[in-house]
Structures are given as structure tokens and as C-alpha cells.
Amino acid sequence: MIKITSLQKYYRTEEVETVALNNLTIHVKEGEFVAVMGPSGCGKSTLLNIVGLLDDLDEGSYLFNNIEVAKFNERKRSDLRKHNIGFVFQSFNLIDELTVFENVELPLVYTNVPAAERKRRVEEVLEKVQIMHRRNHFPQQLSGGQQQRVAVARAVVNTPKLILADEPTGNLDSNNGNEVMQLLTELNEAGTTIVMVTHSEHDARFADRVIRMLDGQVIMETTTA
Amino acid sequence: MIKNYIKLAWRNLRSQKLFSIIKIGGFAFGISICLLIVLFVKHELSYDKFYPDSDQIYRIVGVANRDNVILKGIAMPAPAGPTLKEEFPAIEAMGRMLSNPLFGAGSNQLSTHENPENFSDNGFTYVDQSFLDIFSPQAIYGSLAHALDKPNTVVITQSTAKKYFKRDPTGKIIYLNNDKDRPYTITAVIADVPSNSHLYGFNFFMTLSGIDFYPGEQQNWIASNYSTYLKLKKGTDIEPLAKQLTKSYIQDHYVPAILQAGMQVNPILSTAKLVLQPLAEIHLYSSDIQNYKLETQKRGDIKTVWVFSGIAGFILLIAAINFINLSTTNATSRAKEVGIRKTIGSNRRALISQFITESLLYSMISVFAGIAISFLLLPVFNDLADKTLSIPWNEWYFVPAAIAIALIIGLLSGIYPAIYLSGFKPISVLKGKISSRSGTSTFRNGLVVFQFVTSIILIIGTLIVNQQMTFILSKDVGFNKDQVLVLHGTNTLGSQTRTFKSELGSIPSVNNVTISDYLPVMIDGSKRNGNTFWLEGKQIEEAGKGGQFWIVDKDYLQTFGLTLIAGRNFNMDVASDSAAVIVNKKMIVELGLKDPIGARITNGTTYTIIGVVDDFIFGSLREEGLQPLCLAIGGSNSLTSVKISSDNIDLTIKDITAIWDKFSPNQKIQYSFLDEGFAALYNDVRRTQNIFTSFAIIAIFIACLGLFGLAAYTTTQRTKEIGVRKVLGASISAIVKLLSKDFVRLVFVAIVIASPIAWWAMNKWLEDFAYRIDIEWWTFALAGSAAVVVALLTVSWQAIRAALANPVDSLRDE
């Protein structure tokens, strides 16, 4: 599904150029659950942003379902994103002014799903993450775990082929964290490809494969049983 | 989608109450002021356009050039109109109006056949029947076709009719100034003259039919007193006609008349010409035409219309700038939302639509709130602008126009924030890396500077207009205008006037009494005239000097405190004083008299100079130069001026009233104070002063709203910095200083830009005054300090709040 070859990414300031990702090659097969680990600043979040088409790459190739997307413009990327990729962030990133229902509904709004269909699908997914009873609350009225469940619901409502999770349990206690990991595992078992950045060895165990990075390079790949 | 946008916009509006209030409130306020000014401008531009065939109606204006000063006048000789109409077939109709108080126009004492009590009323004017034909007002009672054909007929307005008569007054008789020999018959009642007519204020249209104010007056080409209106045939070429009219008037009639009278032709006549002024331009394009109260309506000025339109545009611009500013400064709080939406799949266009929808919602609310505010402010504004405007609720265009304006303003002011906000990179904002780009902060700072430049200019303007007004009111005009009570309508006492005067003089607190219609202050009822003076025997060789000839009595000098610098006052025991005059210093300078006392001057009648008074300013302080003046003994009885002592004025007025009631039991006493009349001459300056003050307050208020919003934003943005600084030991005052410094610097930049502009503009304004103040440096310092203080107060509220906050909170917040 994802074929990234010889990826180079630099961060430039006025005086210095820092290599964020250096000659990186990664392949992710459809239906895989991959965890990316490494110390702070090793480039794992940058990688995730590039995979999610939130950031440009400077050199190299990126095939998404065998289509070269490295040179896509903003409109094409946004199009590809909304139909194929769901995001889960460490800090949830829910819109404070929208209710739970409306937050989850948003991706469907942007893909022009009719209102009745939207309602059905949002309720279905809220049911699945067990937050239906909070559908009319605003994000600040929920606990961290509940907020992350909403964020997961939002990420999957459009049934994306790929979910990108950036430290999804980073802001949660272990109970809530486990619930979220359980959710992701279920999604993966249902066929969704997942790429997850994490600091937690515990969370990494849920993945099929762990990629370890250091200084913008992959240093080790291990397959969990 | 739209529903989603509106819902979100509404929630945003509610969750950020302070911001929303500032945003909508400031915008609504700006719109309301703008709307009021638009109403004013619309009214000014609508003058006289409603008359049927208004595009065919013209007024004759005489233009001449004296030493490179353009002189314009509308007074034409009595026979000019009728003669030109005879000579030029292009003239379809001609109508004259005589509104000079010298001939009984202006204000008069009116009584009816049924009620002998006299009431002072104004708005009297003389017109031809053909004047009614040209303007064709709407008849309420009677027919206008021949209303003024016969001598001693009058047409009055509806509200005047209501004032004096219960029913249809046609056929009723009125008397003016108790003159029973000349009863006026009301032949028709017309609708009140609309407020957007240059004839507004005239209520009594007396006929010119059968009138000869003095023998031969109607055939006199030398005396000019008539405003002359022409209705031209459709398609008449104006320029060539005006040239032909000039030639006929000057060469065929005026010059022969001058020569026949044995006088010299004034050399400026070679520069003179007649111009045809379109009816629709009379109101706004006549400020340079000389006029001694020939119109009751206050003239407008196209310059005022421009200035007002400019101010309206400015205020709207400032309000819109605030709107834009507040939207972009609020960006960080929206950045996360933009990031999430983009990540989820929103494209930039969808975000732009979202923000523009929000902006439209805000502007809709603002426009309707603005209309409501202007409704509330309208009475104050009417007072300020001396108008009777109303909001055109019932006009078909009102609601569509309001919506259109809301849409346009919403779009224009929403587009920049929309583009700015939607341009955020999702990954940067989600990581909290969004910071105000330096380019946009320059833009925002520029906007703040612009607002303060405007405010400071208006503050300086306010200060200077104030200083000029104080200067005018306290200027030594060379006569005493304080504690002078002017009794109006004393001519109705007839032969008893002299006895009345001596009884007034017997009141202990009355210092002096004088009877004369020619007061040093041009108040209502006071008169002026135009005369030409020569040294005796010089009429043939010299052009003569223009000046005033006032009929006074022997107590005139004492009552008004005029200073006699040579010779003596009038003496009733000296029989020859009936042919004696007292002149002002200007007269002896103009006539080149080295030894004035005993010299003989003539204006047709020859007089001997017995005294010279020091110059005093009896014109407007606007106009340069004093006119030569000649005082002579005689009877001009409608105004009696009483100089009273300053203590117990109420009691003195009571005593004066008692005497009046004895002499004139049927009529209430009417009086005014001379100093109030003097101040009223400068009502327009007072109005300018009020308008400047109001606009300055509004501008600074709106600018402060903007600054307040900006300060709130900056403070929020620097919350973490403030926290860190406090942890490291910064004092509250250091924090306040840190946060205020940048804003104060902006205000200083504004002062530097505003001062020269204000200096230039106010010098232009002052040029209209012959007697004016010098602009002092401290005016600018004061205005600048005021702006700095206001800006500091605005900003420091935010700064102090931030500085007092617990640093741990702000750090944890990050």
C-alpha cells in the first residue's frame, strides 16, 4: 500500500539545514499494523506527516497504492486524504466548538455524504467506540480517554484504508490507553492498515511489525509474532 | 455545509463574547455613523431637483473681477428680468424675488383683520406672479394661476395659515407693522416649502405687482436688489445665451443708465458678466456669492458634502479595518481548527467559504445593529447638522440596500482574514508552531497607525475649531455688545416711539436707549444697505467708494460704546445736524480726507461730517476689511436697543415689559440679547465645532476598540513569555511596560504623520476667517498626549490583567 523509497527531508532555517529523514525506505502492506519507535527527534512524526500527506518530501518517491503522490498539489493531496486516510493525534485535536457528533460527522461532510447517511454512519461508529451517550457533548466536557475515542471514531467514520496514529495513548492513563489500543486492533483485524508512532513498548506489542528509527534513519525492523 | 458554517459561526460568536462585542459593536457603530452621514449627503444633493422642469430653471448671477478677487452677486436691477425676457425668445418665463429686509422683506410684525395683536414672523419675500408659475408650488387653498396678479396680494404657506387661521384663509386680510393703508389679501395657500428647497424658510410671498418702492424704482437700472430666475426653452444653449444676456444688460441698459445719471462707469465693469446658475446647483454652489440675508435657507456647500462623505468613508474604513484586524488577530485560536479541518480533508476553498460565511453573519448583525443605533442617534445628529432627516424605512430600496451593504462589507472585510486563516499549514498549527508572520504584523500595525492618524487629526481639528470659536466670541469688535437688550417691532408704536424711548430711559438700571434698525450685529431684523460716497463735487471724475449709510439717533454711540476719535456727537439742538453725519475711520481713509471735520460728502444727498468714530467690526469676522460707514440722524424704528446695567437683569426686563405693555397692550413684548445674536452669527462655526468633537470622539472610540482587540490578542499570545518573565522576577510594572511599549510607539508614529496633515487642513479652514488664531505648537502636543493617554489606558487594562495573573497558570496552560 505504501512504498516510500530513498526519502530525504530537510528542515531549513536561515543558517543551518538539518536532515530530518535520511535516505529512508519503508514499505507497508495493506492490512498491516506497523509501529514506528525511536527517541524524540529521530524523525518518526515527520515520517508520519509525510505518509499522511501533511508535509512535503524533498527527495525520493512515495507510491500510495501504486500511484506516485510525492508531487501532488494541495488540492489532490486533500482529496486523497479525505477518501483514504484517517488521523489520530496524541492531543486528540477535536474542534472545541463542535459537539461529539459534529466532530465525527465532519469527514463525511467534506466527502459530500448525504445527511441521512451521515447520521447513520456517525451513530454506528459512536456505538462502536461506546461514546453514543455523549454525542451532544462538547469535547471539553469529556475525559481524555473519551476524547481520544471520539478522535478514533472520527478517523474511521469514512472507512479509510489507512489510519495514522501519532502517539494515540500519549495523553491517556493506562486503562484508557488500553481501550484505545483495543479499538485500533479491532480496526486492523477488520482490514484497516495502521501506522502508529509510539514511545510505548507496551503499545508497540499490538503491532505486526515495529520499525525503530534513529537520526532520520531506520535502524531496525522487528516482526512481532 | 452552509448550515454547519452558520452554526459554527454562531457558537464562535457566543464563546468569545468580548471579541464579538468589540467586533460587532465597533462595526455597527461605524455603520450607523456612516448611514447618518449618507442621509445628510443625500439630502444635500437632492436640493431643488423636485421642481417640475428643474433642469430648465436658472438664476442669474453677476460675476466681476476686482483686483483678482472674484465677486459674485445675485442682486439684479428691477427692470433687468422683464427686459431680458422681452428681448430673448429663449427665455420661456422670468420670475423675480426681492427678499432684502430694507424693503420690508425678512421679518415683520403681523396682525390680522380679526386679531389686532401683532406677532413677529419671518420668511417674508416679494415675488412676481411669474415666479409662482416657474416654481409651481402645490396649492392647498385657492388658485395660483393669478394669485399675485393684483397689488397687495399675498400667498402663504400651509403651516403659516394654520398658525393664524382656523380654516381656509383665502380672502382674509393681514396687516404688516400696523400699516392699515396697505392691507394684504391672502389669495392662496401653498404647501410648505420643502426642506430641500433653497427657498425653504419663506412663508409669505407678497406680490411685486403695483410695487414701486420709491418713484421710478421699477425702472431703475442702477439699484440692484432682485434675485432673477429664468425658465429657458428646452434645448437652449446656455453659454451663448449668457454672453448675449451680458451684452444686452451691460452695454444696452446698465452703462447708458449710469451715464445718464451723471456717474462714472466703474472700471471693474469691463470684467463683469452674467452667468446662468442651474437651479439644482444653487444650494451647494453659492457659498462664494455675496448675500445679505437674501435667502432664509442656510446655504450648503459642496465642500461640506465632500468632507462629510470623506469622514463617512473614513469611519467605515476604520470600522472595517478593525473587523479585519480582529479577525486576523484572533487567528491563533482558530488555527487549530483550520489544521484539523485540513487534515480531515477540507480544502482551502471550503475554509475560505467558511470564514466568509462567518464574516457575512457578523456584518449582517452589524448592519442591522448599525441601523438601530442610527435610529437612536438621529435626533442628536439632526441637531448637530441642523437638519430634519429621517430614516427612509418605507423606501423600496432601504432593505435591499442594507442587505447589499452587509454582503459587500462582509465579503470585503472577510476576504483577507479568510485567505490568511485558510493558508495555515495543518502540520505547523497542530504542532502549535503558528506565529504571526512578520509581514502581517506590519500590516496590522499599519492599520492601527492609520486609525490613530485619523483620530489625532480630528482631535487637533477639534482643538483648533474650539480656539477659533473662543477667539471670535472674545474678539474686541470695537463696540459693546454685552447687556444690550434689543426690543423688536417697536415700529408698531408709530408716533409714540419717542415717548416710549424716554420712559425706558427713566428706568434707573437702564443706561442708554437708542432707536435704529442698523445694529452693529447683523441679527434678525437688523438692516444693511449699499451706498456710494464721494467727496462733494467729485461725482463726475471719480468712481466713488462703496459703503454703508445707517439711520440712527443721537444715543447710538453711547449705547453701543463706540469711540468718538474726532469731532462731536449729534446734537438735537443744532438744527444743521439733520444734514450732518458721523463717519468711521475707514471712510476718511478711503476718501483720502486729512481734515475730516467739516468736510462735505455725498451719496446723492450732501452731508457735513461732524465726527469720526473709531472702526468697529460690524460685518462678519470671516470677511476681511471694514466697509466705510456713515451715520445720520433719522427715523428707523423697528429695533430699540437698551443698554442695561449688569445687576438684576430680570427686574430690569420686568420694568421694561411694564412700560411696553402700557404702550402696546395688544401685543407681547419681543426682545433678544445682542451678545446672543452675535454668538448666533457663528452658529455654523459652533456646528463645525460640535461635528469635529463628535467625529473625534467616534474615531478615537473605534480606534481604541481596535487597539483593545489587538492588545488582547498580543497579551494572549505572550502569556507564556509573561509567565516565564514573572518566574524570573519581572515586576508588574515591567510587564505592563513591556506590553504597552509597542503600542505607544505606534501612536507616536501616528502623531508624526497626523500633525502636518492636520496643520495643513486646519490652516485651510482658518483661511475662511479674516480674523483668525495662529496654530500653536502645543495644540499638536496636547492632541498627541491625549492619544497616547487613551491608547495607554486601553492597552494597560489588558497588560495589567496579564501581569497580575498567576504565572503558573499561564505556564501550565502551554
Interface residues (C-beta under 8 A of the other chain):
Chain A: N49 G52 L54 D55 E74 R75 S78 D79 R81 K82 H83 F87 F89 S91 N93 L94 I95 D96 E97 L98 E102 L106 P107 V109 Y110 T111 R154
Chain B: M1 N4 L8 R11 N12 S15 K336 E337 G339 I340 R341 K342 T343 I344 G345 S346 N347 R348 A350 P426 I427 L430
